[in-house]
Amino acid sequence: MTEYTIKLRRPTPNTRRMLNGQAKRLTLLALLLLLAACVQTETLHGRVVTVADGDTVTVIDEHQQKHRVRLQGIDAPEKAQPFGRKSKDNLSRLVLNKPVRVEWDHRDRYDRILGKIWVQPQSCPSCPLTLDAGHAQLTVGLAWWYQAYADQQSAQDRGAYEFSEQEARAKRAGLWSQPNPVPPWEWRQR
């Protein structure tokens, strides 16, 4: 019978550094996954009672509590800007006095909920809340895709919003019928 002896060696400094680096990366990955799981989208159900402009509404919930909601991913013309009134009127037509579902995960610096507002499409009175009101504003050329905050959107929403803005520009729909429309973030700085 043959006998084998296995000698264990101490890890070299390079091996130790490599193992420590891998352990640190795995720990960091685990922490990131944990944080991602902690960021949960909240859902608010209610009815839109006021429309302030083309991207901000007030929703009243089942407890009669009012919530200011800013549509995430878009920036609509200010009231005094060209197409400001049309943008507000279109959003009012879409959501005012209608039941909505707001999906959100944070608030802006003015303590408004930043989220997607889902409403029933006007063309389908028996359908569920499947129309994204912010995306609808982009589609008809009554808002800009707010690229500065694109990182707060899902990759799918970023792609859809960007495409819809480009399509509205190409069709010269709404505010894109003007030769050089001024984005609201520039208008506010003036």
URBELWO-V843859 format. One record per pair of residues at least 6 apart in sequence whose C-alpha atoms are under 7 Angstrom apart, sorted by the first residue. I is the first residue (numbers start at 1). GAP is how many residues later the second one is. D is the distance in whole Angstrom. If there is no record, write none. Layout:
i:I gap:GAP d:D
i:I gap:GAP d:D
This chain:
i:40 gap:65 d:6
i:41 gap:62 d:6
i:41 gap:63 d:5
i:41 gap:64 d:5
i:42 gap:61 d:6
i:42 gap:62 d:5
i:42 gap:63 d:6
i:43 gap:58 d:7
i:43 gap:59 d:6
i:43 gap:60 d:5
i:43 gap:61 d:6
i:44 gap:57 d:6
i:44 gap:58 d:5
i:44 gap:59 d:7
i:45 gap:16 d:6
i:45 gap:55 d:6
i:45 gap:56 d:5
i:45 gap:57 d:6
i:46 gap:13 d:6
i:46 gap:14 d:5
i:46 gap:15 d:4
i:46 gap:16 d:6
i:46 gap:53 d:6
i:46 gap:54 d:6
i:46 gap:55 d:7
i:47 gap:12 d:5
i:47 gap:13 d:5
i:47 gap:14 d:7
i:47 gap:50 d:6
i:47 gap:51 d:5
i:47 gap:52 d:4
i:47 gap:53 d:6
i:48 gap:9 d:7
i:48 gap:10 d:6
i:48 gap:11 d:4
i:48 gap:12 d:6
i:48 gap:47 d:6
i:48 gap:48 d:5
i:48 gap:49 d:5
i:48 gap:50 d:6
i:48 gap:51 d:7
i:49 gap:9 d:6
i:49 gap:10 d:6
i:49 gap:11 d:7
i:49 gap:47 d:6
i:49 gap:48 d:6
i:50 gap:7 d:6
i:50 gap:8 d:5
i:50 gap:46 d:7
i:51 gap:6 d:4
i:51 gap:7 d:6
i:51 gap:37 d:7
i:51 gap:41 d:6
i:51 gap:45 d:7
i:53 gap:26 d:7
i:53 gap:35 d:5
i:54 gap:22 d:5
i:54 gap:23 d:7
i:54 gap:33 d:5
i:54 gap:34 d:4
i:54 gap:37 d:6
i:55 gap:15 d:6
i:55 gap:16 d:5
i:55 gap:20 d:6
i:55 gap:21 d:6
i:56 gap:13 d:6
i:56 gap:14 d:4
i:56 gap:15 d:6
i:57 gap:11 d:6
i:57 gap:12 d:5
i:57 gap:13 d:7
i:58 gap:8 d:6
i:58 gap:9 d:5
i:58 gap:10 d:5
i:58 gap:11 d:6
i:59 gap:7 d:6
i:59 gap:8 d:5
i:59 gap:9 d:6
i:60 gap:6 d:4
i:60 gap:7 d:6
i:68 gap:44 d:5
i:68 gap:45 d:6
i:69 gap:43 d:5
i:69 gap:44 d:5
i:69 gap:45 d:6
i:69 gap:46 d:7
i:70 gap:42 d:6
i:70 gap:43 d:6
i:70 gap:44 d:5
i:70 gap:45 d:6
i:71 gap:43 d:6
i:71 gap:44 d:5
i:71 gap:45 d:6
i:71 gap:46 d:7
i:71 gap:63 d:6
i:72 gap:42 d:5
i:72 gap:43 d:5
i:72 gap:44 d:6
i:73 gap:72 d:6
i:73 gap:73 d:5
i:73 gap:76 d:7
i:73 gap:77 d:7
i:73 gap:80 d:7
i:74 gap:60 d:6
i:74 gap:69 d:6
i:74 gap:70 d:6
i:74 gap:71 d:5
i:74 gap:72 d:5
i:75 gap:68 d:6
i:75 gap:69 d:5
i:75 gap:70 d:6
i:75 gap:71 d:6
i:75 gap:109 d:7
i:76 gap:11 d:7
i:76 gap:66 d:6
i:76 gap:67 d:4
i:76 gap:68 d:6
i:76 gap:108 d:7
i:77 gap:6 d:6
i:77 gap:7 d:5
i:77 gap:66 d:6
i:77 gap:107 d:5
i:78 gap:6 d:5
i:78 gap:106 d:6
i:79 gap:6 d:6
i:83 gap:59 d:7
i:83 gap:92 d:6
i:87 gap:55 d:5
i:94 gap:39 d:7
i:95 gap:24 d:7
i:99 gap:20 d:7
i:100 gap:17 d:6
i:100 gap:18 d:6
i:100 gap:19 d:5
i:100 gap:29 d:7
i:101 gap:16 d:6
i:101 gap:17 d:5
i:101 gap:18 d:7
i:102 gap:13 d:6
i:102 gap:14 d:6
i:102 gap:15 d:5
i:102 gap:16 d:6
i:103 gap:12 d:5
i:103 gap:13 d:5
i:103 gap:14 d:7
i:104 gap:9 d:7
i:104 gap:10 d:6
i:104 gap:11 d:4
i:104 gap:12 d:7
i:106 gap:7 d:6
i:106 gap:8 d:6
i:107 gap:6 d:4
i:107 gap:7 d:5
i:108 gap:6 d:6
i:116 gap:16 d:7
i:116 gap:18 d:7
i:117 gap:15 d:6
i:117 gap:16 d:6
i:118 gap:11 d:5
i:118 gap:12 d:6
i:118 gap:13 d:5
i:118 gap:14 d:5
i:118 gap:15 d:6
i:119 gap:10 d:4
i:119 gap:11 d:6
i:119 gap:12 d:5
i:119 gap:13 d:7
i:119 gap:14 d:7
i:120 gap:7 d:6
i:120 gap:8 d:6
i:120 gap:9 d:4
i:120 gap:10 d:6
i:120 gap:11 d:6
i:121 gap:9 d:7
i:121 gap:10 d:6
i:135 gap:26 d:6
i:137 gap:6 d:6
i:138 gap:6 d:6
i:138 gap:7 d:7
i:138 gap:26 d:6
i:138 gap:27 d:6
i:139 gap:25 d:5
i:139 gap:26 d:7
i:139 gap:29 d:6
i:140 gap:28 d:6
i:140 gap:33 d:6
i:140 gap:34 d:6
i:141 gap:27 d:5
i:141 gap:32 d:5
i:141 gap:33 d:4
i:141 gap:34 d:6
i:141 gap:35 d:6
i:142 gap:32 d:6
i:142 gap:33 d:6
i:144 gap:21 d:7
i:145 gap:16 d:6
i:145 gap:17 d:6
i:145 gap:20 d:6
i:150 gap:8 d:6
i:169 gap:7 d:5
i:175 gap:6 d:7
